[in-house]
């Protein structure tokens, strides 16, 4: 009996991983341009020139790569996001199966933070590569060559640069998102609605939750990006970078790139969770 329960639990976690990974791959490809624009806007806060979504997009489109330039960094994005989201969702399913998820808003908040922290820790080297690819400042030929070069020139410290602000961004984001999403979904009583209506409600709940979580966690994202773009290890201290941003740009410096990130994270989270919910329902886990 116990073996059967354990087997069922493992099967649920595996299916959750696959569902999360598939939903993440779709949304990552669709919204990669917004991530690239956000990174380019943050990188230019060092010499703040008031770059906007429109000006950055225009610059990318006028480059040799044309429209494909907006998808620069898609390979490390997929390699990071797909397993990362899979780990996140499978962690949530595991926590649910052992009775730690979904009892109230606080438990949803804590479970979301635990799941995302695990994913952030495992995928941090790919996060660094993704940011550097998107910036256009690093002539890496491939993801593998980028990792090898980082390891030889910067060591493991370089490969894990920005880990703390990444966790300070991702853990609260996922915690806040899951708390908002779970609460909104309960209020909307999705379980009593027809499937086609429930799918739209899932999407709208995800959109609202994503916008709220993005706004709260954006300063950590700016600090993380600035640290990861510094390949010479000159400013890897969080407080030093935070102080530098304040002295250079004032409080608005912490919110540079918020518009594309909020748009991307809210749409991506909404789509990812909607697809995930549908897959889980079809596989009998919902």
C-alpha positions, 0 to 999 in steps of 0.5 A, spaced: 500 500 500 505 504 501 509 502 495 503 504 491 502 511 494 510 512 493 509 510 486 503 515 485 507 520 488 513 520 484 508 519 477 505 525 479 511 529 480 514 527 474 508 529 470 508 535 473 515 536 471 513 535 464 507 539 464 511 545 467 517 544 462 512 544 456 508 550 458 514 554 459 517 552 453 511 555 449 511 562 453 519 563 453 519 563 445 513 567 445 516 573 450 523 572 449 523 579 445 521 583 452 526 579 456 531 582 451 529 589 451 528 589 459 536 587 459 538 592 454 534 597 458 538 595 465 545 595 462 544 602 460 543 604 467 550 605 468 550 611 463 543 612 464 540 615 457 533 614 458 532 608 453 525 606 452 522 600 450 521 603 443 528 606 442 531 599 444 526 595 439 528 600 434 536 599 435 535 591 435 531 591 429 536 596 425 542 591 427 544 586 422 540 581 425 533 585 424 527 582 427 531 575 429 535 580 434 529 580 438 530 572 440 538 573 441 539 569 448 533 564 446 537 558 447 540 559 454 533 562 456 530 555 454 535 551 457 534 555 464 527 556 464 524 549 461 527 545 467 527 551 472 519 551 471 519 544 471 523 543 477 518 549 480 512 545 478 514 538 480 516 541 487 509 544 488 506 538 486 511 534 491 509 539 497 502 538 495 502 531 495 506 531 502 500 536 505 504 542 505 501 546 499 494 550 499 491 550 506 491 557 506 494 564 503 501 563 507 502 556 506 501 558 498 506 563 499 511 559 503 511 553 498 512 558 492 518 561 495 521 554 497 520 551 490 522 557 486 529 558 490 530 550 489 529 552 481 534 558 481 539 555 485 540 549 480 539 554 474 544 560 476 549 559 471 544 559 465 541 565 468 548 568 467 549 566 460 542 568 458 543 575 461 550 576 457 547 573 451 541 578 451 546 584 452 550 583 446 556 585 450 559 578 450 561 574 444 560 567 446 559 562 440 555 557 444 552 556 451 557 551 452 563 555 450 560 561 454 560 556 460 567 554 459 569 561 458 566 563 465 569 557 468 576 558 466 576 566 467 571 567 473 571 561 476 565 558 480 564 565 483 562 568 476 558 562 474 554 563 480 554 571 480 547 574 482 545 568 486 542 572 492 539 577 488 536 572 483 533 568 489 531 575 492 527 576 486 524 569 484 522 566 491 518 572 493 515 573 486 513 566 486 511 566 493 507 572 491 504 570 485 502 563 487 498 567 493 495 571 489 493 566 484 491 561 489 486 566 492 484 569 486 482 562 483 478 560 489 474 567 489 472 566 482 470 558 484 474 556 477 472 548 479 464 550 478 465 553 471 465 550 464 472 548 462 472 553 457 470 559 462 475 556 467 481 556 462 480 564 461 479 565 469 486 561 470 489 566 465 486 572 468 488 570 475 495 569 472 495 576 469 493 580 475 498 575 480 504 576 475 503 584 474 503 584 482 509 580 483 513 583 478 512 590 481 514 588 488 520 584 485 523 588 480 529 592 484 532 585 485 532 584 478 535 590 476 541 589 481 541 582 479 542 584 472 547 589 473 551 584 477 551 578 472 553 583 466 560 585 470 565 580 468 571 583 471 568 582 478 568 589 480 561 590 483 558 583 485 556 586 492 549 587 493 549 593 497 555 596 493 551 595 486 544 598 490 548 604 492 551 605 485 544 605 482 541 610 487 547 615 486 547 614 478 539 614 477 536 615 484 530 611 486 527 611 478 534 606 477 531 601 481 525 600 476 528 601 469 525 596 465 519 594 469 514 595 463 517 590 459 518 585 465 511 586 467 508 585 461 513 579 460 512 576 466 505 577 467 503 574 460 508 568 461 506 566 468 499 567 466 500 562 459 504 558 463 499 556 469 493 556 464 497 551 459 499 547 466 492 547 469 489 544 462 495 539 462 494 537 469 487 536 468 487 532 462 492 527 465 488 526 471 492 530 476 487 536 477 
